[in-house]
């Protein structure tokens, strides 16, 4: 039985649904949807890349630029990264994700991004391999 990532819980009330490209917040009292955002391609790739790679460790900005933009045939720049990061952080803050969830860190190799991995919980689909 294989596991395929379906999404992530961020904190107690925010859900990132990879399949539907949706970032949403649920009301803990009545389990109804409070707010949701559908993500466009670049923001989706950026957030997914950060969740998979910067969860508790620093990922260099040059690596983010390559994997989110360059490897998809797009022109990367620090300005574009900054713009998409600002938009992503605004959305996360509006869903009440703590402001220190995404941090910029300086390392010996250069500047990078770190996510607060303590509040990230992945969830999976289980696929049966019948051969």
N, C-alpha and C positions, 0 to 999 in steps of 0.2 A: 504494500500500500504506500503510495507516494503522497507527500504533502506539497501543496502548491499555495504560495502566499495569496491570501484573499484581501488582506488589509491590515490595518494597525489601529489599536486603541491608543490614544494619546491622553494621558490623565484618565479621569474617571468618566468623562462625558463626551469626549470628542472621538469621532471615528473617521478614518481615512479608508474609503472603499476603493481598492485598486481597480477592480473590474468596471465599476461605474464612474470612475474618475471623480469621486465625490468626497468632499471634506464636510462633515456635518457635526452638529452638536445636538444632543438629546437632553430634554428636560428630565432630570432625575426623579422628579415627583410623579409625573404621569406618563413617562416614557414616550412623549410625543416630540416630534422634530421642532427645534427652535429655529435653527438657521442652517443653511447649507450653501456650499460653493461647488460649482463644477469647474474642474481644472482644464485649462488648455494644455496642449502638448508639452511646451517647454517647462511650465511650472510643474506639470505632472512628472516629467522626467527628473527635474531637479529635486523635488520632494522625495520621490521614490529612491533616487540615488543617495540622498542624504540619510534616509531611514535605513537603507541597506549598508551604508559604508561609514557614516559619521555617528553611528549609534554608540556613544561612549568613547570615541576616538576622533582625533583631528584628521580631516581630509583636506588636503591642500587645494586652494582655489584653482590652480593650474589643472589639477586632475578633474575637478568639477567642470571647468570650462571644456575640457576635452570630451568627457563622457556625456555631458548634457547637450553641448552644441556641436563641436567639431566632428564627432563620430556619427552625427546625424546629417552631415552635409550643410550645417549652418555655420555662420561666422560668429565666433565667440569674441567677447570683450568683457573687461571688468565692469564697464558701464551696464551692459546687458545683465550680467550676473547681479549687480547691485539692484537694478530695477525689478527683476523677478523676485529677488530675496525680499525687497521691501514690500512688494505686493503679497507675497506668501506670509510674511510676518504680520502684516496688517490683518489678513484673514484669520490667522491663528489667534491673534490677540482678541479679535472680535468674537471668537468662539471661547474665550476665557482660558486659553492655553497660557501658562506663565510666560512672562517676558524673557526669562532666562532659558527658555527651551532651546533656542538657537543662539549659539555664541560664536563670535569670531575670536580666534586664538592665533597668536604668533608662535611659530615653532622655529627651530634652527633652519629648516628647509624653506620656510616662508609662511605667509598667512594662510589660515585654513578655517574650516567650519567644524563645529562640534555640536552634537545634539545631546540634550540631557536624557541619556538612555534609561534612567530610572523610571520615567513615566511612559515609556513606549512598550506596548505589548502587541506582538503580531498575532494574527489569527489566520487559520489555514482552511483550505478545502482538502479533504482526503479523497484521493482517487484510487480506485481499485484497478489493478493491472491484471486483467484476465487474459492469459495467453494460452 
